[in-house]
Amino acid sequence: MEPIMIDLANPPEVAPELAFAPLHKRALGLAVGATAGLLVFVFTLFHLIVQPAEGPNVGLLAEYFYGYSVSIQGAFIGLRWGLFSGFIAGWFLAFTRNLAVATSIFISRTRAELQATRDFLDHI
C-alpha cells in the first residue's frame, strides 16, 4: 500500500457549506457518551486490578453517579452513568455549536442584505 501524499502547495477545494454544516446532535451525543462510559468503566477496572497507592480517589465518582462504587458492579453502573451524562454533554455541545453557527450566519446574511439595499431609496 502506497502512502498518501498531500500537496500543501495546492490544497484541495473544500466547500464552505461543509465547514458550516450542522453537527448531528444524536450522533455526537452517542459518541461522547460511549467514550465517557468506557472511560469510567476502564478507569474503575484499572483501579480494582492495580490498586495504585497514588492517584485520584475514584470513589468520589459516587458523589456524582448514584449507586457507583469501586467494584465490578460499580464499573457497570459507572458505564451507564457515563453513557447517560456523556450523551447529554455531547448533545448539548452540538446544539450549542449549531445555534452559534446559525446565529452567526443569520447576522452575516442580514448585514449583507442591509448593505446591499442601503442606497435603495437614493435611486427613487
Phi and psi in radians as a Rosetta constraint file:
Dihedral C 1 N 2 CA 2 C 2 CIRCULARHARMONIC -1.473 0.35
Dihedral N 2 CA 2 C 2 N 3 CIRCULARHARMONIC 2.526 0.35
Dihedral C 2 N 3 CA 3 C 3 CIRCULARHARMONIC -1.221 0.35
Dihedral N 3 CA 3 C 3 N 4 CIRCULARHARMONIC 2.597 0.35
Dihedral C 3 N 4 CA 4 C 4 CIRCULARHARMONIC -1.456 0.35
Dihedral N 4 CA 4 C 4 N 5 CIRCULARHARMONIC 2.177 0.35
Dihedral C 4 N 5 CA 5 C 5 CIRCULARHARMONIC -1.751 0.35
Dihedral N 5 CA 5 C 5 N 6 CIRCULARHARMONIC 2.315 0.35
Dihedral C 5 N 6 CA 6 C 6 CIRCULARHARMONIC -1.945 0.35
Dihedral N 6 CA 6 C 6 N 7 CIRCULARHARMONIC 2.199 0.35
Dihedral C 6 N 7 CA 7 C 7 CIRCULARHARMONIC -1.525 0.35
Dihedral N 7 CA 7 C 7 N 8 CIRCULARHARMONIC 1.854 0.35
Dihedral C 7 N 8 CA 8 C 8 CIRCULARHARMONIC -1.281 0.35
Dihedral N 8 CA 8 C 8 N 9 CIRCULARHARMONIC -0.365 0.35
Dihedral C 8 N 9 CA 9 C 9 CIRCULARHARMONIC -1.249 0.35
Dihedral N 9 CA 9 C 9 N 10 CIRCULARHARMONIC -0.579 0.35
Dihedral C 9 N 10 CA 10 C 10 CIRCULARHARMONIC -2.177 0.35
Dihedral N 10 CA 10 C 10 N 11 CIRCULARHARMONIC 1.428 0.35
Dihedral C 10 N 11 CA 11 C 11 CIRCULARHARMONIC -1.197 0.35
Dihedral N 11 CA 11 C 11 N 12 CIRCULARHARMONIC 2.668 0.35
Dihedral C 11 N 12 CA 12 C 12 CIRCULARHARMONIC -1.193 0.35
Dihedral N 12 CA 12 C 12 N 13 CIRCULARHARMONIC 2.631 0.35
Dihedral C 12 N 13 CA 13 C 13 CIRCULARHARMONIC -1.282 0.35
Dihedral N 13 CA 13 C 13 N 14 CIRCULARHARMONIC 2.283 0.35
Dihedral C 13 N 14 CA 14 C 14 CIRCULARHARMONIC -2.090 0.35
Dihedral N 14 CA 14 C 14 N 15 CIRCULARHARMONIC 2.253 0.35
Dihedral C 14 N 15 CA 15 C 15 CIRCULARHARMONIC -1.176 0.35
Dihedral N 15 CA 15 C 15 N 16 CIRCULARHARMONIC 2.324 0.35
Dihedral C 15 N 16 CA 16 C 16 CIRCULARHARMONIC -1.078 0.35
Dihedral N 16 CA 16 C 16 N 17 CIRCULARHARMONIC -0.433 0.35
Dihedral C 16 N 17 CA 17 C 17 CIRCULARHARMONIC -1.090 0.35
Dihedral N 17 CA 17 C 17 N 18 CIRCULARHARMONIC -0.555 0.35
Dihedral C 17 N 18 CA 18 C 18 CIRCULARHARMONIC -1.220 0.35
Dihedral N 18 CA 18 C 18 N 19 CIRCULARHARMONIC -0.561 0.35
Dihedral C 18 N 19 CA 19 C 19 CIRCULARHARMONIC -1.217 0.35
Dihedral N 19 CA 19 C 19 N 20 CIRCULARHARMONIC -0.529 0.35
Dihedral C 19 N 20 CA 20 C 20 CIRCULARHARMONIC -1.862 0.35
Dihedral N 20 CA 20 C 20 N 21 CIRCULARHARMONIC 0.230 0.35
Dihedral C 20 N 21 CA 21 C 21 CIRCULARHARMONIC -1.171 0.35
Dihedral N 21 CA 21 C 21 N 22 CIRCULARHARMONIC 2.473 0.35
Dihedral C 21 N 22 CA 22 C 22 CIRCULARHARMONIC -1.211 0.35
Dihedral N 22 CA 22 C 22 N 23 CIRCULARHARMONIC 2.556 0.35
Dihedral C 22 N 23 CA 23 C 23 CIRCULARHARMONIC -1.375 0.35
Dihedral N 23 CA 23 C 23 N 24 CIRCULARHARMONIC 2.542 0.35
Dihedral C 23 N 24 CA 24 C 24 CIRCULARHARMONIC -1.411 0.35
Dihedral N 24 CA 24 C 24 N 25 CIRCULARHARMONIC 2.000 0.35
Dihedral C 24 N 25 CA 25 C 25 CIRCULARHARMONIC -1.111 0.35
Dihedral N 25 CA 25 C 25 N 26 CIRCULARHARMONIC -0.769 0.35
Dihedral C 25 N 26 CA 26 C 26 CIRCULARHARMONIC -1.188 0.35
Dihedral N 26 CA 26 C 26 N 27 CIRCULARHARMONIC -0.679 0.35
Dihedral C 26 N 27 CA 27 C 27 CIRCULARHARMONIC -1.163 0.35
Dihedral N 27 CA 27 C 27 N 28 CIRCULARHARMONIC -0.777 0.35
Dihedral C 27 N 28 CA 28 C 28 CIRCULARHARMONIC -1.163 0.35
Dihedral N 28 CA 28 C 28 N 29 CIRCULARHARMONIC -0.654 0.35
Dihedral C 28 N 29 CA 29 C 29 CIRCULARHARMONIC -1.073 0.35
Dihedral N 29 CA 29 C 29 N 30 CIRCULARHARMONIC -0.766 0.35
Dihedral C 29 N 30 CA 30 C 30 CIRCULARHARMONIC -1.154 0.35
Dihedral N 30 CA 30 C 30 N 31 CIRCULARHARMONIC -0.686 0.35
Dihedral C 30 N 31 CA 31 C 31 CIRCULARHARMONIC -1.163 0.35
Dihedral N 31 CA 31 C 31 N 32 CIRCULARHARMONIC -0.815 0.35
Dihedral C 31 N 32 CA 32 C 32 CIRCULARHARMONIC -1.180 0.35
Dihedral N 32 CA 32 C 32 N 33 CIRCULARHARMONIC -0.694 0.35
Dihedral C 32 N 33 CA 33 C 33 CIRCULARHARMONIC -1.099 0.35
Dihedral N 33 CA 33 C 33 N 34 CIRCULARHARMONIC -0.784 0.35
Dihedral C 33 N 34 CA 34 C 34 CIRCULARHARMONIC -1.116 0.35
Dihedral N 34 CA 34 C 34 N 35 CIRCULARHARMONIC -0.707 0.35
Dihedral C 34 N 35 CA 35 C 35 CIRCULARHARMONIC -1.150 0.35
Dihedral N 35 CA 35 C 35 N 36 CIRCULARHARMONIC -0.809 0.35
Dihedral C 35 N 36 CA 36 C 36 CIRCULARHARMONIC -1.130 0.35
Dihedral N 36 CA 36 C 36 N 37 CIRCULARHARMONIC -0.749 0.35
Dihedral C 36 N 37 CA 37 C 37 CIRCULARHARMONIC -1.085 0.35
Dihedral N 37 CA 37 C 37 N 38 CIRCULARHARMONIC -0.780 0.35
Dihedral C 37 N 38 CA 38 C 38 CIRCULARHARMONIC -1.163 0.35
Dihedral N 38 CA 38 C 38 N 39 CIRCULARHARMONIC -0.629 0.35
Dihedral C 38 N 39 CA 39 C 39 CIRCULARHARMONIC -1.101 0.35
Dihedral N 39 CA 39 C 39 N 40 CIRCULARHARMONIC -0.789 0.35
Dihedral C 39 N 40 CA 40 C 40 CIRCULARHARMONIC -1.117 0.35
Dihedral N 40 CA 40 C 40 N 41 CIRCULARHARMONIC -0.743 0.35
Dihedral C 40 N 41 CA 41 C 41 CIRCULARHARMONIC -1.072 0.35
Dihedral N 41 CA 41 C 41 N 42 CIRCULARHARMONIC -0.898 0.35
Dihedral C 41 N 42 CA 42 C 42 CIRCULARHARMONIC -1.165 0.35
Dihedral N 42 CA 42 C 42 N 43 CIRCULARHARMONIC -0.697 0.35
Dihedral C 42 N 43 CA 43 C 43 CIRCULARHARMONIC -1.084 0.35
Dihedral N 43 CA 43 C 43 N 44 CIRCULARHARMONIC -0.712 0.35
Dihedral C 43 N 44 CA 44 C 44 CIRCULARHARMONIC -1.170 0.35
Dihedral N 44 CA 44 C 44 N 45 CIRCULARHARMONIC -0.794 0.35
Dihedral C 44 N 45 CA 45 C 45 CIRCULARHARMONIC -1.113 0.35
Dihedral N 45 CA 45 C 45 N 46 CIRCULARHARMONIC -0.655 0.35
Dihedral C 45 N 46 CA 46 C 46 CIRCULARHARMONIC -1.052 0.35
Dihedral N 46 CA 46 C 46 N 47 CIRCULARHARMONIC -0.770 0.35
Dihedral C 46 N 47 CA 47 C 47 CIRCULARHARMONIC -1.237 0.35
Dihedral N 47 CA 47 C 47 N 48 CIRCULARHARMONIC -0.481 0.35
Dihedral C 47 N 48 CA 48 C 48 CIRCULARHARMONIC -1.242 0.35
Dihedral N 48 CA 48 C 48 N 49 CIRCULARHARMONIC -0.714 0.35
Dihedral C 48 N 49 CA 49 C 49 CIRCULARHARMONIC -1.389 0.35
Dihedral N 49 CA 49 C 49 N 50 CIRCULARHARMONIC -0.883 0.35
Dihedral C 49 N 50 CA 50 C 50 CIRCULARHARMONIC -1.462 0.35
Dihedral N 50 CA 50 C 50 N 51 CIRCULARHARMONIC -0.626 0.35
Dihedral C 50 N 51 CA 51 C 51 CIRCULARHARMONIC 0.871 0.35
Dihedral N 51 CA 51 C 51 N 52 CIRCULARHARMONIC 1.125 0.35
Dihedral C 51 N 52 CA 52 C 52 CIRCULARHARMONIC -1.205 0.35
Dihedral N 52 CA 52 C 52 N 53 CIRCULARHARMONIC 2.455 0.35
Dihedral C 52 N 53 CA 53 C 53 CIRCULARHARMONIC -1.289 0.35
Dihedral N 53 CA 53 C 53 N 54 CIRCULARHARMONIC -0.698 0.35
Dihedral C 53 N 54 CA 54 C 54 CIRCULARHARMONIC -1.688 0.35
Dihedral N 54 CA 54 C 54 N 55 CIRCULARHARMONIC 2.704 0.35
Dihedral C 54 N 55 CA 55 C 55 CIRCULARHARMONIC 2.200 0.35
Dihedral N 55 CA 55 C 55 N 56 CIRCULARHARMONIC 3.133 0.35
Dihedral C 55 N 56 CA 56 C 56 CIRCULARHARMONIC -1.221 0.35
Dihedral N 56 CA 56 C 56 N 57 CIRCULARHARMONIC 2.681 0.35
Dihedral C 56 N 57 CA 57 C 57 CIRCULARHARMONIC -1.474 0.35
Dihedral N 57 CA 57 C 57 N 58 CIRCULARHARMONIC 1.782 0.35
Dihedral C 57 N 58 CA 58 C 58 CIRCULARHARMONIC -1.188 0.35
Dihedral N 58 CA 58 C 58 N 59 CIRCULARHARMONIC -0.453 0.35
Dihedral C 58 N 59 CA 59 C 59 CIRCULARHARMONIC -1.083 0.35
Dihedral N 59 CA 59 C 59 N 60 CIRCULARHARMONIC -0.328 0.35
Dihedral C 59 N 60 CA 60 C 60 CIRCULARHARMONIC -1.176 0.35
Dihedral N 60 CA 60 C 60 N 61 CIRCULARHARMONIC -0.284 0.35
Dihedral C 60 N 61 CA 61 C 61 CIRCULARHARMONIC -1.092 0.35
Dihedral N 61 CA 61 C 61 N 62 CIRCULARHARMONIC -0.350 0.35
Dihedral C 61 N 62 CA 62 C 62 CIRCULARHARMONIC -1.147 0.35
Dihedral N 62 CA 62 C 62 N 63 CIRCULARHARMONIC -0.373 0.35
Dihedral C 62 N 63 CA 63 C 63 CIRCULARHARMONIC -1.210 0.35
Dihedral N 63 CA 63 C 63 N 64 CIRCULARHARMONIC -0.468 0.35
Dihedral C 63 N 64 CA 64 C 64 CIRCULARHARMONIC -1.797 0.35
Dihedral N 64 CA 64 C 64 N 65 CIRCULARHARMONIC -0.630 0.35
Dihedral C 64 N 65 CA 65 C 65 CIRCULARHARMONIC -1.892 0.35
Dihedral N 65 CA 65 C 65 N 66 CIRCULARHARMONIC 1.891 0.35
Dihedral C 65 N 66 CA 66 C 66 CIRCULARHARMONIC -1.077 0.35
Dihedral N 66 CA 66 C 66 N 67 CIRCULARHARMONIC 2.266 0.35
Dihedral C 66 N 67 CA 67 C 67 CIRCULARHARMONIC 1.552 0.35
Dihedral N 67 CA 67 C 67 N 68 CIRCULARHARMONIC -0.083 0.35
Dihedral C 67 N 68 CA 68 C 68 CIRCULARHARMONIC -1.326 0.35
Dihedral N 68 CA 68 C 68 N 69 CIRCULARHARMONIC 2.497 0.35
Dihedral C 68 N 69 CA 69 C 69 CIRCULARHARMONIC -2.659 0.35
Dihedral N 69 CA 69 C 69 N 70 CIRCULARHARMONIC 2.870 0.35
Dihedral C 69 N 70 CA 70 C 70 CIRCULARHARMONIC -1.459 0.35
Dihedral N 70 CA 70 C 70 N 71 CIRCULARHARMONIC 1.436 0.35
Dihedral C 70 N 71 CA 71 C 71 CIRCULARHARMONIC -2.709 0.35
Dihedral N 71 CA 71 C 71 N 72 CIRCULARHARMONIC 3.071 0.35
Dihedral C 71 N 72 CA 72 C 72 CIRCULARHARMONIC -1.156 0.35
Dihedral N 72 CA 72 C 72 N 73 CIRCULARHARMONIC -0.743 0.35
Dihedral C 72 N 73 CA 73 C 73 CIRCULARHARMONIC -1.114 0.35
Dihedral N 73 CA 73 C 73 N 74 CIRCULARHARMONIC -0.691 0.35
Dihedral C 73 N 74 CA 74 C 74 CIRCULARHARMONIC -1.138 0.35
Dihedral N 74 CA 74 C 74 N 75 CIRCULARHARMONIC -0.545 0.35
Dihedral C 74 N 75 CA 75 C 75 CIRCULARHARMONIC -1.116 0.35
Dihedral N 75 CA 75 C 75 N 76 CIRCULARHARMONIC -0.705 0.35
Dihedral C 75 N 76 CA 76 C 76 CIRCULARHARMONIC -1.264 0.35
Dihedral N 76 CA 76 C 76 N 77 CIRCULARHARMONIC -0.615 0.35
Dihedral C 76 N 77 CA 77 C 77 CIRCULARHARMONIC -1.143 0.35
Dihedral N 77 CA 77 C 77 N 78 CIRCULARHARMONIC -0.732 0.35
Dihedral C 77 N 78 CA 78 C 78 CIRCULARHARMONIC -1.105 0.35
Dihedral N 78 CA 78 C 78 N 79 CIRCULARHARMONIC -0.622 0.35
Dihedral C 78 N 79 CA 79 C 79 CIRCULARHARMONIC -1.062 0.35
Dihedral N 79 CA 79 C 79 N 80 CIRCULARHARMONIC -0.811 0.35
Dihedral C 79 N 80 CA 80 C 80 CIRCULARHARMONIC -1.126 0.35
Dihedral N 80 CA 80 C 80 N 81 CIRCULARHARMONIC -0.783 0.35
Dihedral C 80 N 81 CA 81 C 81 CIRCULARHARMONIC -1.149 0.35
Dihedral N 81 CA 81 C 81 N 82 CIRCULARHARMONIC -0.658 0.35
Dihedral C 81 N 82 CA 82 C 82 CIRCULARHARMONIC -1.117 0.35
Dihedral N 82 CA 82 C 82 N 83 CIRCULARHARMONIC -0.723 0.35
Dihedral C 82 N 83 CA 83 C 83 CIRCULARHARMONIC -1.062 0.35
Dihedral N 83 CA 83 C 83 N 84 CIRCULARHARMONIC -0.806 0.35
Dihedral C 83 N 84 CA 84 C 84 CIRCULARHARMONIC -1.142 0.35
Dihedral N 84 CA 84 C 84 N 85 CIRCULARHARMONIC -0.947 0.35
Dihedral C 84 N 85 CA 85 C 85 CIRCULARHARMONIC -1.205 0.35
Dihedral N 85 CA 85 C 85 N 86 CIRCULARHARMONIC -0.614 0.35
Dihedral C 85 N 86 CA 86 C 86 CIRCULARHARMONIC -1.156 0.35
Dihedral N 86 CA 86 C 86 N 87 CIRCULARHARMONIC -0.670 0.35
Dihedral C 86 N 87 CA 87 C 87 CIRCULARHARMONIC -1.092 0.35
Dihedral N 87 CA 87 C 87 N 88 CIRCULARHARMONIC -0.792 0.35
Dihedral C 87 N 88 CA 88 C 88 CIRCULARHARMONIC -1.084 0.35
Dihedral N 88 CA 88 C 88 N 89 CIRCULARHARMONIC -0.771 0.35
Dihedral C 88 N 89 CA 89 C 89 CIRCULARHARMONIC -1.134 0.35
Dihedral N 89 CA 89 C 89 N 90 CIRCULARHARMONIC -0.768 0.35
Dihedral C 89 N 90 CA 90 C 90 CIRCULARHARMONIC -1.152 0.35
Dihedral N 90 CA 90 C 90 N 91 CIRCULARHARMONIC -0.720 0.35
Dihedral C 90 N 91 CA 91 C 91 CIRCULARHARMONIC -1.106 0.35
Dihedral N 91 CA 91 C 91 N 92 CIRCULARHARMONIC -0.784 0.35
Dihedral C 91 N 92 CA 92 C 92 CIRCULARHARMONIC -1.156 0.35
Dihedral N 92 CA 92 C 92 N 93 CIRCULARHARMONIC -0.655 0.35
Dihedral C 92 N 93 CA 93 C 93 CIRCULARHARMONIC -1.073 0.35
Dihedral N 93 CA 93 C 93 N 94 CIRCULARHARMONIC -0.816 0.35
Dihedral C 93 N 94 CA 94 C 94 CIRCULARHARMONIC -1.138 0.35
Dihedral N 94 CA 94 C 94 N 95 CIRCULARHARMONIC -0.725 0.35
Dihedral C 94 N 95 CA 95 C 95 CIRCULARHARMONIC -1.071 0.35
Dihedral N 95 CA 95 C 95 N 96 CIRCULARHARMONIC -0.799 0.35
Dihedral C 95 N 96 CA 96 C 96 CIRCULARHARMONIC -1.131 0.35
Dihedral N 96 CA 96 C 96 N 97 CIRCULARHARMONIC -0.754 0.35
Dihedral C 96 N 97 CA 97 C 97 CIRCULARHARMONIC -1.122 0.35
Dihedral N 97 CA 97 C 97 N 98 CIRCULARHARMONIC -0.774 0.35
Dihedral C 97 N 98 CA 98 C 98 CIRCULARHARMONIC -1.098 0.35
Dihedral N 98 CA 98 C 98 N 99 CIRCULARHARMONIC -0.701 0.35
Dihedral C 98 N 99 CA 99 C 99 CIRCULARHARMONIC -1.137 0.35
Dihedral N 99 CA 99 C 99 N 100 CIRCULARHARMONIC -0.747 0.35
Dihedral C 99 N 100 CA 100 C 100 CIRCULARHARMONIC -1.130 0.35
Dihedral N 100 CA 100 C 100 N 101 CIRCULARHARMONIC -0.741 0.35
Dihedral C 100 N 101 CA 101 C 101 CIRCULARHARMONIC -1.174 0.35
Dihedral N 101 CA 101 C 101 N 102 CIRCULARHARMONIC -0.753 0.35
Dihedral C 101 N 102 CA 102 C 102 CIRCULARHARMONIC -1.109 0.35
Dihedral N 102 CA 102 C 102 N 103 CIRCULARHARMONIC -0.707 0.35
Dihedral C 102 N 103 CA 103 C 103 CIRCULARHARMONIC -1.136 0.35
Dihedral N 103 CA 103 C 103 N 104 CIRCULARHARMONIC -0.743 0.35
Dihedral C 103 N 104 CA 104 C 104 CIRCULARHARMONIC -1.096 0.35
Dihedral N 104 CA 104 C 104 N 105 CIRCULARHARMONIC -0.759 0.35
Dihedral C 104 N 105 CA 105 C 105 CIRCULARHARMONIC -1.143 0.35
Dihedral N 105 CA 105 C 105 N 106 CIRCULARHARMONIC -0.729 0.35
Dihedral C 105 N 106 CA 106 C 106 CIRCULARHARMONIC -1.061 0.35
Dihedral N 106 CA 106 C 106 N 107 CIRCULARHARMONIC -0.785 0.35
Dihedral C 106 N 107 CA 107 C 107 CIRCULARHARMONIC -1.128 0.35
Dihedral N 107 CA 107 C 107 N 108 CIRCULARHARMONIC -0.751 0.35
Dihedral C 107 N 108 CA 108 C 108 CIRCULARHARMONIC -1.099 0.35
Dihedral N 108 CA 108 C 108 N 109 CIRCULARHARMONIC -0.770 0.35
Dihedral C 108 N 109 CA 109 C 109 CIRCULARHARMONIC -1.140 0.35
Dihedral N 109 CA 109 C 109 N 110 CIRCULARHARMONIC -0.726 0.35
Dihedral C 109 N 110 CA 110 C 110 CIRCULARHARMONIC -1.115 0.35
Dihedral N 110 CA 110 C 110 N 111 CIRCULARHARMONIC -0.747 0.35
Dihedral C 110 N 111 CA 111 C 111 CIRCULARHARMONIC -1.081 0.35
Dihedral N 111 CA 111 C 111 N 112 CIRCULARHARMONIC -0.739 0.35
Dihedral C 111 N 112 CA 112 C 112 CIRCULARHARMONIC -1.130 0.35
Dihedral N 112 CA 112 C 112 N 113 CIRCULARHARMONIC -0.718 0.35
Dihedral C 112 N 113 CA 113 C 113 CIRCULARHARMONIC -1.162 0.35
Dihedral N 113 CA 113 C 113 N 114 CIRCULARHARMONIC -0.717 0.35
Dihedral C 113 N 114 CA 114 C 114 CIRCULARHARMONIC -1.128 0.35
Dihedral N 114 CA 114 C 114 N 115 CIRCULARHARMONIC -0.691 0.35
Dihedral C 114 N 115 CA 115 C 115 CIRCULARHARMONIC -1.129 0.35
Dihedral N 115 CA 115 C 115 N 116 CIRCULARHARMONIC -0.671 0.35
Dihedral C 115 N 116 CA 116 C 116 CIRCULARHARMONIC -1.232 0.35
Dihedral N 116 CA 116 C 116 N 117 CIRCULARHARMONIC -0.529 0.35
Dihedral C 116 N 117 CA 117 C 117 CIRCULARHARMONIC -1.826 0.35
Dihedral N 117 CA 117 C 117 N 118 CIRCULARHARMONIC 0.184 0.35
Dihedral C 117 N 118 CA 118 C 118 CIRCULARHARMONIC -1.071 0.35
Dihedral N 118 CA 118 C 118 N 119 CIRCULARHARMONIC -0.730 0.35
Dihedral C 118 N 119 CA 119 C 119 CIRCULARHARMONIC -1.688 0.35
Dihedral N 119 CA 119 C 119 N 120 CIRCULARHARMONIC 0.376 0.35
Dihedral C 119 N 120 CA 120 C 120 CIRCULARHARMONIC -1.072 0.35
Dihedral N 120 CA 120 C 120 N 121 CIRCULARHARMONIC -0.793 0.35
Dihedral C 120 N 121 CA 121 C 121 CIRCULARHARMONIC -1.219 0.35
Dihedral N 121 CA 121 C 121 N 122 CIRCULARHARMONIC -0.343 0.35
Dihedral C 121 N 122 CA 122 C 122 CIRCULARHARMONIC -1.192 0.35
Dihedral N 122 CA 122 C 122 N 123 CIRCULARHARMONIC -0.404 0.35
Dihedral C 122 N 123 CA 123 C 123 CIRCULARHARMONIC -1.606 0.35
Dihedral N 123 CA 123 C 123 N 124 CIRCULARHARMONIC -0.021 0.35
